Amino acid sequence: MDRDCSNWGHDCPYKSFSKNKLVEDIVGTLVSLSLIFPNEPWRFKHDRHHAKTNMLYEDIAWHPVWKDEFDSSPVLQNAIIYFELGFL
């Protein structure tokens, strides 16, 4: 159930849940409340992320792991990075 709720909460700001903005705002807020997750700050940050997606120095939600950063990291941290990126 929580996976469905998070999907609905994620879809509401994209206008893919309903054509009515008020319905999307209400559903997004209620879903977020049920997950104890603040909807408006997330929506604001997510919109900023999509405005700058994959711009190395401007995207606020993603940044690459640079080779020198990776090489200087502990082995366990590197394993976590590999796991998160799906290389394992």
Backbone hydrogen bonds in HBPLUS format (Angstrom, degrees):
<---DONOR---> <-ACCEPTOR-->    atom                        ^
c    i                          cat <-CA-CA->   ^        H-A-AA   ^      H-
h    n   atom  resd res      DA  || num        DHA   H-A  angle D-A-AA Bond
n    s   type  num  typ     dist DA aas  dist angle  dist       angle   num
A0005-CYS N   A0001-MET O   3.00 MM   4  6.34 160.9  2.04 153.9 159.4     1
A0006-SER N   A0002-ASP O   2.93 MM   4  6.10 159.7  1.97 145.2 150.3     2
A0007-ASN N   A0003-ARG O   2.99 MM   4  6.20 149.4  2.09 144.0 152.6     3
A0008-TRP N   A0004-ASP O   2.91 MM   4  6.20 158.6  1.95 152.7 158.3     4
A0009-GLY N   A0005-CYS O   2.85 MM   4  6.06 163.9  1.88 152.6 157.5     5
A0010-HIS N   A0006-SER O   2.91 MM   4  5.99 142.3  2.06 136.6 146.6     6
A0011-ASP N   A0007-ASN O   2.85 MM   4  6.04 150.9  1.93 147.4 155.4     7
A0012-CYS N   A0008-TRP O   3.00 MM   4  6.09 148.7  2.10 153.0 159.0     8
A0014-TYR N   A0011-ASP O   2.99 MM   3  5.30 139.1  2.17 109.3 121.5     9
A0015-LYS N   A0012-CYS O   3.18 MM   3  5.47 168.0  2.20 115.8 118.7    10
A0024-GLU N   A0020-ASN O   3.04 MM   4  6.37 161.6  2.07 152.8 158.3    11
A0025-ASP N   A0021-LYS O   2.82 MM   4  6.06 157.8  1.87 152.1 158.2    12
A0026-ILE N   A0022-LEU O   2.90 MM   4  6.11 163.8  1.93 152.4 156.6    13
A0027-VAL N   A0023-VAL O   2.84 MM   4  5.97 174.4  1.84 157.7 159.6    14
A0028-GLY N   A0024-GLU O   2.81 MM   4  5.73 160.9  1.85 143.9 150.6    15
A0029-THR N   A0025-ASP O   2.95 MM   4  6.00 154.7  2.01 140.9 147.7    16
A0030-LEU N   A0026-ILE O   2.87 MM   4  6.08 167.9  1.88 156.8 160.1    17
A0031-VAL N   A0027-VAL O   2.84 MM   4  5.92 165.8  1.86 155.6 159.8    18
A0032-SER N   A0028-GLY O   3.00 MM   4  6.03 157.5  2.06 138.7 145.6    19
A0033-LEU N   A0029-THR O   2.86 MM   4  6.08 153.1  1.93 148.1 155.8    20
A0034-SER N   A0030-LEU O   2.97 MM   4  6.23 154.0  2.04 145.5 152.2    21
A0035-LEU N   A0031-VAL O   3.15 MM   4  6.45 132.7  2.39 139.9 152.3    22
A0035-LEU N   A0032-SER O   3.13 MM   3  5.09 132.8  2.36  94.2 107.2    23
A0037-PHE N   A0032-SER O   2.83 MM   5  4.96 163.7  1.85 144.4 148.0    24
A0036-ILE N   A0033-LEU O   3.01 MM   3  4.78 157.7  2.06 100.8 107.6    25
A0043-ARG N   A0039-ASN O   2.82 MM   4  5.99 164.3  1.84 159.3 164.4    26
A0044-PHE N   A0040-GLU O   2.93 MM   4  6.09 163.9  1.95 156.2 160.0    27
A0045-LYS N   A0041-PRO O   2.98 MM   4  6.17 167.5  1.99 149.3 152.7    28
A0046-HIS N   A0042-TRP O   2.74 MM   4  5.86 161.6  1.77 156.0 162.1    29
A0047-ASP N   A0043-ARG O   2.89 MM   4  6.00 156.0  1.95 146.5 152.5    30
A0048-ARG N   A0044-PHE O   3.08 MM   4  6.36 155.8  2.14 145.5 151.9    31
A0049-HIS N   A0045-LYS O   2.91 MM   4  6.19 151.6  1.99 146.2 154.6    32
A0050-HIS N   A0046-HIS O   2.99 MM   4  6.29 160.6  2.02 150.3 154.2    33
A0051-ALA N   A0047-ASP O   3.03 MM   4  6.24 136.9  2.22 140.9 152.6    34
A0052-LYS N   A0049-HIS O   3.07 MM   3  5.32 139.3  2.25 102.2 113.5    35
A0055-MET N   A0052-LYS O   3.06 MM   3  5.57 159.8  2.11 141.3 138.1    36
A0058-GLU N   A0055-MET O   2.96 MM   3  5.34 148.2  2.07 116.6 126.8    37
A0059-ASP N   A0055-MET O   2.92 MM   4  5.36 163.8  1.94 162.5 157.0    38
A0069-GLU N   A0066-TRP O   3.08 MM   3  5.16 118.2  2.48  99.2 114.6    39
A0070-PHE N   A0066-TRP O   2.86 MM   4  6.13 158.4  1.91 156.9 163.8    40
A0071-ASP N   A0067-LYS O   2.79 MM   4  5.98 166.5  1.81 156.2 159.8    41
A0072-SER N   A0068-ASP O   3.11 MM   4  6.10 142.4  2.25 135.2 143.6    42
A0073-SER N   A0070-PHE O   3.19 MM   3  5.27 160.0  2.24 105.4 111.5    43
A0078-ASN N   A0074-PRO O   3.02 MM   4  6.37 156.3  2.08 154.3 161.7    44
A0079-ALA N   A0075-VAL O   2.94 MM   4  6.24 150.6  2.03 148.8 157.1    45
A0080-ILE N   A0076-LEU O   3.01 MM   4  6.33 152.9  2.09 147.3 154.4    46
A0081-ILE N   A0077-GLN O   2.93 MM   4  6.24 157.5  1.98 149.3 155.6    47
A0082-TYR N   A0078-ASN O   2.90 MM   4  6.16 162.4  1.93 150.6 154.8    48
A0083-PHE N   A0079-ALA O   2.90 MM   4  6.10 159.1  1.94 147.1 153.0    49
A0084-GLU N   A0080-ILE O   2.86 MM   4  6.07 164.2  1.89 155.8 159.4    50
A0085-LEU N   A0081-ILE O   3.01 MM   4  6.18 150.3  2.10 147.7 155.6    51
A0087-PHE N   A0082-TYR O   2.97 MM   5  5.25 165.6  1.99 153.6 151.5    52
A0086-GLY N   A0083-PHE O   3.13 MM   3  5.10 150.5  2.22  98.9 107.9    53
